[in-house]
Amino acid sequence: MEPRDERDLPEVVAEILIEQHAMREDIAALRREMGEQIGGLRGDVVGLRQDLQTGLDNLAQTFNSMTNAILDAMNRGNDRYNSSDQQIKQLDTRVTKLENPDAA
């Protein structure tokens, strides 16, 4: 036969209960820490969403500004074309009058 530990049953049970209590405290601490980390991650996600929305808003504003600049440039070009067209028509009329004074 093997020699048995001389400790009595209440001592063993007390040691098991002490270990069980320590494990429960460790588990509770881990749960609190995980809860804090999850809360922090949620805050990070909210911050990232806000950053993303801000970036998208800035992108949309930049796109609108670029579109407006292009339209303004096109309108100025069109205005110059119309002005040149009117000048050409006026010069054509003058040339026609100079070439045929009777036609006027």
C-alpha positions in Angstrom: 0.0 0.0 0.0 1.0 3.6 -0.7 1.4 6.0 2.1 -1.5 8.4 2.4 -1.4 12.1 3.1 -1.9 12.8 6.7 -4.2 15.7 6.1 -7.8 15.4 7.2 -10.8 15.9 5.0 -11.9 19.4 6.3 -8.4 20.7 5.6 -8.5 19.4 2.0 -12.0 20.8 1.5 -10.9 24.2 2.8 -8.0 24.3 0.5 -10.2 23.4 -2.5 -12.7 26.1 -1.5 -9.9 28.7 -1.2 -8.6 27.7 -4.6 -12.1 27.9 -6.0 -12.6 31.3 -4.6 -9.3 32.6 -6.0 -10.3 31.1 -9.4 -13.6 32.9 -9.3 -11.9 36.2 -8.5 -9.5 35.7 -11.4 -12.4 34.9 -13.7 -14.3 38.0 -12.6 -11.2 40.1 -13.1 -10.8 38.7 -16.6 -14.4 39.4 -17.4 -14.1 43.0 -16.2 -10.9 43.4 -18.2 -12.6 41.9 -21.3 -15.6 44.2 -20.8 -13.3 47.2 -20.6 -11.5 46.2 -23.7 -14.7 45.5 -25.5 -16.0 49.0 -24.4 -12.8 50.5 -25.6 -13.1 48.7 -28.9 -16.7 49.9 -29.3 -15.4 53.5 -28.7 -12.7 52.9 -31.3 -15.3 51.6 -33.8 -17.5 54.7 -33.2 -14.4 56.9 -33.7 -13.5 55.1 -36.9 -17.0 55.5 -38.2 -16.9 59.2 -37.5 -13.5 59.5 -39.1 -14.8 57.6 -42.1 -17.9 59.7 -42.4 -15.8 62.9 -42.1 -13.5 61.6 -44.8 -16.5 60.8 -47.1 -18.0 64.2 -46.5 -14.6 65.8 -47.3 -14.4 63.7 -50.5 -17.9 64.7 -51.5 -17.1 68.4 -50.9 -13.9 68.1 -52.9 -15.7 66.4 -55.7 -18.4 69.1 -55.7 -15.8 71.8 -55.8 -13.9 70.2 -58.7 -17.2 69.7 -60.6 -18.1 73.4 -60.0 -14.6 74.5 -61.2 -14.9 72.4 -64.3 -18.4 73.8 -65.1 -17.2 77.3 -64.5 -14.3 76.8 -66.9 -16.6 75.3 -69.5 -19.0 78.3 -69.1 -16.1 80.8 -69.5 -15.0 78.9 -72.6 -18.5 78.9 -74.0 -18.8 82.6 -73.3 -15.5 83.3 -75.1 -16.8 81.1 -78.0 -20.0 83.1 -78.2 -18.2 86.4 -78.0 -15.8 85.3 -80.7 -18.7 84.1 -82.8 -20.5 87.5 -82.5 -17.3 89.3 -83.4 -16.8 87.1 -86.5 -20.4 87.7 -87.6 -19.9 91.5 -87.1 -16.6 91.4 -89.1 -18.3 89.3 -91.8 -21.1 91.9 -92.1 -18.6 94.7 -92.3 -16.6 92.9 -95.0 -19.8 92.2 -96.9 -20.7 95.9 -96.7 -17.3 96.9 -97.9 -17.3 94.5 -100.8 -20.8 95.3 -101.9 -21.8 98.8 -100.7 -25.0 98.5 -102.7 -26.1 95.4 -100.8 -26.4 97.4 -97.6 
